[in-house]
Amino acid sequence: MRRLYHQIYLTIIASLIMVVVVLGILWQFGARDRFDRDIFEAAENLAALSLPAADASDLEQQRAIRRLSEALGVDMRLFSSDLKPIAGWGEVLEAPDPDRLQSGRAGGFGPRAWNIRLADGRWLVVDAERDGPPRRNPLFGMAMFLGGIALAVALGAYPFVRRLTRRLERLQVGVERIGTGDFTTRVKPEGRDEVAQLASSFNEAAEKIEQLMGAHRQLLANTSHELRTPLARIRLGLDLLKGDLDEERRSSMRQDIAELDELIDEILLMSRLDAKESTSRKDDVDLLAIVAEECARYNDCHLQGEPVVLTGDPRLLRRMVRNLLQNAELHGRPPVEISLSLLAGKVVLDVVDHGTGIAESDREKIFEPFFRGTDRQSVKGYGLGLPIARQISLSHGGDAIATTTSKGATCLRVTLRV
C-alpha cells in the first residue's frame, strides 16, 4: 500500500529535482552563454590595459606577461594574430585552434584554457588551474548548490507532510467510531493510500451497522411470531380454568411457560452479545473439562482432544458447547464426535454428527436468528442456538462455520482465541 505521506513527500522532492534540472538546462543553453560573454569581455579589457602594445619589444611583452601571470596565479601565453608565440609564463600552452578563432573556452565542455582575443588581433591563452586539479564545470557547482537547497527543503517539509497525514489517520479512527451510529451510505474507495483505507473502513462500519439493524428487525419480527404459539396455548388454558384442570393440562401449561422463559432468555442473551464484541469476564477456563461435562449429558457422544486453557467467560463458553451439542442432537444423527485441539495459535472445536448434512447454500444462513431449513420446520427449537454459539465465539476472538468432513458428515467448527 502506498502511504499518502510518502506520495506527498515524494511529490515535493520530485518537484524540487525538476526545478534543479530546469534551471540547469536554462543555465546551460541561455544564461551560461551570456555569463561567458561578460567574463571574456572583462578579460579582454583587463588584458588590453595590462599588456603593452603589439609593436612593443618581445622583452617588454614577456615582462608584462610574467607580472600578470604571477599576480593572477595562472599560466599565460601570448600569440600574434597569425598564432605565432610572442611571450609566455608557466606551462607551455598551445595556440588557439585555427578553425575556432573566437574568444571562449578551449577544448569543449569543461575546459582548462581560455582563449582571449585582444583588440589588436593578438591572442592570450590563459590556464587558470596551474597548481590544482582541473576546476569543475560551473554547471556542476550550481547543481550542487540547488541540490543542497532541495535537500534542505525536503528535510524541512517532512514533518509538515507527516503531520498532515496523521490528521487524516485520526479522522479515520473517528469515522470508525462513528460506525456505532446509523449509516447506510457507501463511499467508493479510490487509490491505495490512507484516504482509500479510510473509505474502506467507513464502508465496513456502515455495512456492519446495516447488518446489525437488519438482524434486530428480523429478531423482533420473528420473536413476535414465535411467541404467538405458546401464548395462544396459555390463553386457551386460561379459558378452560372455569372447569376442573387435570394434572396433564397443568403440566402442559407449565411447559408452555417454560418455553417462553427459555425463548426470552435466548433473545436477551443474543441482544447482549450483539451489543458488544468481546466478553467482559476474563477467567482461565479449562475448555476440555467443560466439553466433557456437556458430552456426559448425551448418549453416543464421543470426545477426543487435548487440555486447553483459554481466557474467557466460562458461563458463555458452556452455553456455546451446549448449543452445539443440542443442534447435533436435534438436526443430526448419532454418533456425535467432538475434537478439541490447538492449531496455529487458535483453539479449534469440531462437532461432527452423521445426519443428512447441510445444503451448501444454507451453511451461512444457519447462523442467522430463527433460520430453519425447508426440511426442518417441524423440528423443536427456535433457531437461536447456532447464532448464539457464533456470537459467543466472536466475543472470544474467534468464529463459527459449517463445513463437511472428508466422509460427507456435517461439521460445525468453532475457533477461539487462546
Secondary structure, DSSP 8 states (H G I E B T S, - for coil): ---HHHHHHHHHHHHHHHHHHHHHHHIIIIIHHHHHHHHHHHHHHHHHHHS--TTS-HHHHHHHHHHHHHHHT-EEEEE-TTS-EEEEESS------GGG-SSEETTSSS-SEEEEE-TTS-EEEEES-SSSS----HHHHHHHHHHHHHHHHHHHHHHHHHHHHHHHHHHHHHHHHGGGS---------SSSHHHHHHHHHHHHHHHHHHHHHHHHHHHHHHHHHHHHHHHHHHHHHHGGGS---HHHHHHHHHHHHHHHHHHHHHHHHHHHHH-SS-S--EEEEHHHHHHHHHTTSSSEEEEE---EEEE-HHHHHHHHHHHHHHHHHHS-S-EEEEEEEETTEEEEEEEE-SS---GGGTTGGGSTT---TT-TTSSS-S-HHHHHHHHHHHTT-EEEEEE-TTS-EEEEEEEE-
